[in-house]
Structure formats: C-alpha cells, structure tokens
Amino acid sequence: MANIKFKIKKGDTVKVIAGDDKGKTGVVKAVFPKNHQVIVEGIKVAKKAVKPSEQHQNGGFIAKEMPIDISNVAKVEE
C-alpha cells in the first residue's frame, strides 16, 4: 500500500462538514493515516465508564474525544 498523505496535520484548525457535530470547528489533536481518521478537540465527545485506579481515584465517567473520519472535516484557512 502506498504511503498516504493528508493535507490535514496535527495543530490545524478544521471544520466538521458532516455528522452530529456539523458546523463546529476545532483543533486537530491527532491524525491516524491508516484508519483515515482524526481526533478534533471538543468534537465527537463520548462518555466513557472507567474503573477506580491510580489515575481515576473514584472511577465513574470521563469525557473522551473519539476519532472522526477525515472525509468529514475540512481545513479552515486562517
């Protein structure tokens, strides 16, 4: 498989063009080229249940940003 290059990189500002968060903008936190996905700050936030541990003393729910397909975001020119 050829090396895939995307125009969207970590730190870029993008706008969501499809899905539940359509119209929102955010900064790219991570890019996953193999899966064609990106994680955008504040977009597609899911609540995840966690067990008590050293990091999360009481356990409970945490808000976690989930990956979104790269075709559903567009780079915002600044």
MIDOSE-1310 file (N, C-alpha, C; in nm, 2 decimals, decimal comma, always signed):
residues 78
mani	+0,08/-0,12/+0,00/+0,00/+0,00/+0,00/+0,09/+0,12/+0,00; +0,05/+0,22/-0,08/+0,13/+0,34/-0,09/+0,12/+0,43/+0,03; +0,22/+0,51/+0,06/+0,22/+0,60/+0,17/+0,12/+0,71/+0,15; +0,02/+0,72/+0,24/-0,09/+0,81/+0,22/-0,05/+0,94/+0,28
kfki	-0,08/+1,05/+0,21/-0,05/+1,19/+0,26/-0,18/+1,26/+0,27; -0,20/+1,33/+0,39/-0,32/+1,41/+0,40/-0,28/+1,56/+0,41; -0,37/+1,65/+0,38/-0,35/+1,79/+0,39/-0,37/+1,84/+0,53; -0,44/+1,76/+0,61/-0,47/+1,79/+0,75/-0,36/+1,73/+0,84
kkgd	-0,31/+1,82/+0,92/-0,20/+1,78/+1,01/-0,23/+1,82/+1,16; -0,16/+1,76/+1,25/-0,18/+1,79/+1,39/-0,16/+1,94/+1,41; -0,25/+2,01/+1,48/-0,25/+2,15/+1,51/-0,33/+2,24/+1,42; -0,37/+2,18/+1,31/-0,46/+2,26/+1,21/-0,60/+2,28/+1,27
tvkv	-0,66/+2,39/+1,23/-0,80/+2,42/+1,26/-0,88/+2,36/+1,15; -0,98/+2,28/+1,19/-1,07/+2,22/+1,09/-1,22/+2,25/+1,13; -1,31/+2,23/+1,03/-1,45/+2,25/+1,05/-1,51/+2,12/+1,01; -1,61/+2,07/+1,09/-1,68/+1,95/+1,06/-1,79/+1,97/+0,96
iagd	-1,78/+1,89/+0,85/-1,88/+1,92/+0,74/-1,99/+1,81/+0,73; -1,98/+1,71/+0,82/-2,08/+1,60/+0,82/-2,09/+1,54/+0,96; -2,21/+1,49/+0,99/-2,22/+1,42/+1,12/-2,30/+1,50/+1,22; -2,30/+1,45/+1,35/-2,37/+1,52/+1,45/-2,32/+1,65/+1,49
dkgk	-2,19/+1,67/+1,48/-2,12/+1,80/+1,51/-2,10/+1,89/+1,40; -2,18/+1,87/+1,29/-2,17/+1,95/+1,17/-2,17/+2,10/+1,20; -2,07/+2,18/+1,14/-2,06/+2,32/+1,16/-1,97/+2,36/+1,27; -1,93/+2,27/+1,36/-1,84/+2,31/+1,47/-1,69/+2,31/+1,42
tgvv	-1,61/+2,39/+1,48/-1,47/+2,40/+1,45/-1,38/+2,36/+1,57; -1,26/+2,31/+1,54/-1,17/+2,27/+1,65/-1,03/+2,24/+1,59; -0,94/+2,22/+1,69/-0,80/+2,19/+1,65/-0,77/+2,04/+1,65; -0,70/+2,00/+1,55/-0,67/+1,86/+1,54/-0,57/+1,82/+1,64
kavf	-0,60/+1,72/+1,72/-0,51/+1,67/+1,83/-0,42/+1,55/+1,78; -0,48/+1,47/+1,69/-0,41/+1,35/+1,64/-0,46/+1,31/+1,50; -0,37/+1,25/+1,42/-0,41/+1,20/+1,29/-0,37/+1,06/+1,28; -0,46/+0,97/+1,23/-0,44/+0,83/+1,21/-0,45/+0,80/+1,06
pknh	-0,34/+0,80/+0,99/-0,35/+0,78/+0,84/-0,40/+0,65/+0,80; -0,36/+0,54/+0,87/-0,40/+0,41/+0,84/-0,55/+0,39/+0,84; -0,62/+0,45/+0,94/-0,76/+0,44/+0,96/-0,84/+0,55/+0,89; -0,77/+0,65/+0,83/-0,83/+0,77/+0,77/-0,91/+0,85/+0,87
qviv	-0,86/+0,86/+0,99/-0,93/+0,93/+1,10/-0,85/+1,04/+1,17; -0,92/+1,13/+1,23/-0,85/+1,24/+1,31/-0,93/+1,25/+1,44; -0,86/+1,30/+1,54/-0,92/+1,34/+1,67/-0,92/+1,49/+1,67; -1,04/+1,55/+1,69/-1,05/+1,70/+1,69/-1,10/+1,74/+1,83
egik	-1,03/+1,84/+1,89/-1,06/+1,89/+2,02/-1,20/+1,94/+2,04; -1,28/+1,88/+2,13/-1,42/+1,92/+2,15/-1,52/+1,86/+2,06; -1,48/+1,78/+1,96/-1,57/+1,72/+1,87/-1,59/+1,57/+1,89; -1,71/+1,52/+1,88/-1,75/+1,38/+1,90/-1,70/+1,33/+2,04
vakk	-1,75/+1,40/+2,14/-1,71/+1,37/+2,28/-1,81/+1,26/+2,33; -1,75/+1,15/+2,38/-1,83/+1,04/+2,43/-1,80/+1,02/+2,58; -1,90/+0,98/+2,66/-1,88/+0,95/+2,80/-1,83/+0,80/+2,81; -1,72/+0,78/+2,88/-1,66/+0,65/+2,89/-1,66/+0,62/+3,04
avkp	-1,70/+0,50/+3,07/-1,70/+0,45/+3,21/-1,56/+0,40/+3,24; -1,51/+0,44/+3,36/-1,37/+0,39/+3,40/-1,38/+0,34/+3,54; -1,30/+0,23/+3,56/-1,30/+0,17/+3,69/-1,20/+0,25/+3,78; -1,22/+0,24/+3,91/-1,12/+0,31/+4,00/-0,98/+0,26/+3,98
seqh	-0,89/+0,36/+3,97/-0,75/+0,32/+3,96/-0,66/+0,44/+4,01; -0,53/+0,43/+4,00/-0,45/+0,54/+4,05/-0,48/+0,67/+3,98; -0,50/+0,67/+3,85/-0,53/+0,79/+3,77/-0,67/+0,84/+3,80; -0,77/+0,76/+3,82/-0,91/+0,80/+3,85/-0,95/+0,73/+3,98
qngg	-0,93/+0,81/+4,09/-0,94/+0,75/+4,22/-1,08/+0,69/+4,25; -1,19/+0,76/+4,20/-1,32/+0,72/+4,23/-1,39/+0,65/+4,11; -1,32/+0,65/+4,00/-1,39/+0,59/+3,88/-1,50/+0,68/+3,83; -1,60/+0,62/+3,77/-1,71/+0,70/+3,72/-1,70/+0,72/+3,57
fiak	-1,74/+0,83/+3,52/-1,75/+0,86/+3,38/-1,65/+0,97/+3,34; -1,58/+0,96/+3,23/-1,49/+1,07/+3,18/-1,54/+1,10/+3,04; -1,52/+1,22/+3,00/-1,55/+1,27/+2,86/-1,42/+1,24/+2,77; -1,44/+1,17/+2,66/-1,33/+1,13/+2,58/-1,36/+1,17/+2,43
empi	-1,27/+1,23/+2,36/-1,29/+1,26/+2,22/-1,26/+1,14/+2,14; -1,36/+1,11/+2,05/-1,34/+0,99/+1,97/-1,30/+1,03/+1,83; -1,24/+0,94/+1,75/-1,19/+0,97/+1,62/-1,31/+0,99/+1,52; -1,29/+1,08/+1,43/-1,39/+1,11/+1,32/-1,32/+1,09/+1,19
disn	-1,39/+1,05/+1,09/-1,34/+1,02/+0,96/-1,28/+1,15/+0,90; -1,17/+1,14/+0,83/-1,10/+1,26/+0,78/-1,18/+1,32/+0,66; -1,27/+1,24/+0,60/-1,35/+1,30/+0,49/-1,46/+1,39/+0,55; -1,49/+1,38/+0,68/-1,60/+1,46/+0,74/-1,55/+1,59/+0,79
vakv	-1,42/+1,63/+0,77/-1,36/+1,75/+0,82/-1,30/+1,83/+0,70; -1,30/+1,96/+0,71/-1,23/+2,04/+0,61/-1,14/+2,14/+0,68; -1,03/+2,17/+0,62/-0,93/+2,26/+0,68/-0,98/+2,40/+0,67; -0,97/+2,48/+0,78/-1,01/+2,62/+0,78/-0,89/+2,71/+0,75
ee	-0,90/+2,79/+0,65/-0,79/+2,88/+0,62/-0,80/+3,00/+0,71; -0,68/+3,03/+0,77/-0,68/+3,14/+0,87/-0,62/+3,27/+0,81
